[in-house]
Amino acid sequence: MIAEPVTALLRDASHVVLATHIHPDGDALGSLFGLADILEAQGKNVFCYLEEPVSHLYNFLPTITRASSDLDAALQFARQAKDSGNTVVAVALDCGDADRLGAAKEQLLSITPFIVIDHHRGHRKFGDHLWLESGCSSTGEMVYELAEELGAKVSVDAAFCLYVALVTDTGSFRYESTSPRTLRIAADLVETGVKPDEVAERVYDNYTLARLRLMELVLATLAVHADGRIALIRATADMFERCGATSDDVEGFINYPRSLASVQVAGFVKETSEGTVSVSLRAKGQVDVATVAAGFGGGGHKNAAGFRLTGKSVAEVQNLVLDALKRVI
Amino acid sequence: MIAEPVTALLRDASHVVLATHIHPDGDALGSLFGLADILEAQGKNVFCYLEEPVSHLYNFLPTITRASSDLDAALQFARQAKDSGNTVVAVALDCGDADRLGAAKEQLLSITPFIVIDHHRGHRKFGDHLWLESGCSSTGEMVYELAEELGAKVSVDAAFCLYVALVTDTGSFRYESTSPRTLRIAADLVETGVKPDEVAERVYDNYTLARLRLMELVLATLAVHADGRIALIRATADMFERCGATSDDVEGFINYPRSLASVQVAGFVKETSEGTVSVSLRAKGQVDVATVAAGFGGGGHKNAAGFRLTGKSVAEVQNLVLDALKRVI
């Protein structure tokens, strides 16, 4: 159920500024470019603001050239439209809190009315009008519902963007948030002309050689404990350097130790820039890793949590994690 | 559209013998156990014949205990039912040709009428009544359609089996065969009570430690050629032995070289038992690996093909493959 007056505001607006969170992922970018296309097809003027250029991981999305990092241009677009008597709205997509808007937070929020469309659990309210569906698989799913409510035609390009949003935020329809509604929207998008194999190839077959080299080194660190119930891997700054890898390249590595049949808790200890060690934890079944992460000042969900420590080596952090995990297993 | 008289025969039967192909995968087992549950809920007597015990990869499927490898018992079940004046049918699920029924082919085919339900391209007709949907994602999808046609209630157990069939035969809704109909059936199954995250955990998080150890060794063999357009990996018998790995453990390894953004053709050269080297090839875009495989006496599709050679070392085969791929790239 779309929160009022979101649909009415968007229906009446002639000018729309769209924004999303910093370091945008597939759902952020897919829902942003999808909504942009949908609104433009309705004859509206749309400004897509992104703090950074689109990551190489998502540069296959259609219409990314419409994104701009020119904040002054975004503000001028809104001001000029208002001055000319047009109706302007701003929309933040997939933002769990205002800080996720990035450095331009205050200036973006000055464009009113400011609508927020989000699906994150633990969302912290901001803006003028919030439409929150915290059980929903993705913001992309919400944008599709909005398009239906607006009676908008969803083009193949828009459908492709929204399909990427759904696929990336559900791990290819594998996460708990995948609902019958998610799958039916995916069906509609495929009917519109999206090719699931093409999306999968774009989203999943875009790895760097550095990633595979690093994967080899990281797998060599695999250590199992507690009769195979705990599995840990690690990546040091030196390993990143030897492979020429970046933090983008280790996305999803935690799934390797997690994939062991015997494992109840998996952990990935990685050295990030400036002497910081970050830890990702994943649990299956009844183990609660949110509590473990909280013990180190971090947080997350029962099945997926993490934290960061400074001033300790990767090996020291790995030992601390192992001790903590042994106590909850 | 279900081929006549399949629905009528199944509606009228009181006794049904179900079989599938040897070395059954998720679609074979999911559609077999799913259909067994659906037919039993309609008050029919069902015999599930499997040549081998269910692989550890699928031993989480509900109701696998109903499977039997006792061929005499299967034949007796059919004979006794007929002798008592009951209506008997046999159904082969997911079998592309009669030989895929295994050693008991002739005896199974002696149970008549023999129905064949399959979705393989290049299906070779056998049995008395064929229902073939070669564009369909999976036999599991066809079984769901059959259940609808029979007006049968699909229990949570049956829905779980069919969801496993859909997920495994579409690579989690990533393959070209994923249609709007596939996704809508998946939605119905989730509505019935299937949890997508539970299925994903069962299907994808059941790896052995030997697999991850072997993955490390295999990634170390990664070689890229032709400006990154060709990527090859290999696994020798010695590597399998050092890790205690079996052929089950390398399923999907070809996806690692394939996942490189630059790659147009990926190959996996692996030494199987008795001095045989088998080669899997995967192509993206316009490259045709079926022709390459055919040059070595193998076959397959444009994007996925393979072949086997004997009397040559892994290194020799890898060189032959590389030369052949360089000619088509």
Interface residues (C-beta under 8 A of the other chain):
Chain A: T170 G171 S172 F173 R174 Y175 E176 T178 S179 P180 R181 T182 L183 R184 A186 A187 D188 V190 E191 K195 P196 D197 V199 A200 E201 Y204 D205 N206 Y207 T208 L209 L212 R213 M215 E216 L219 A220 L222 V224 G228 Y256 P257 R258 S259 L260 A261 S262 V263 K284
Chain B: T170 G171 S172 F173 R174 Y175 E176 T178 S179 P180 R181 T182 L183 R184 A186 A187 D188 V190 E191 K195 P196 D197 V199 A200 E201 Y204 D205 N206 Y207 T208 L209 L212 R213 M215 E216 L219 A220 L222 V224 G228 Y256 P257 R258 S259 L260 A261 S262 V263 K284
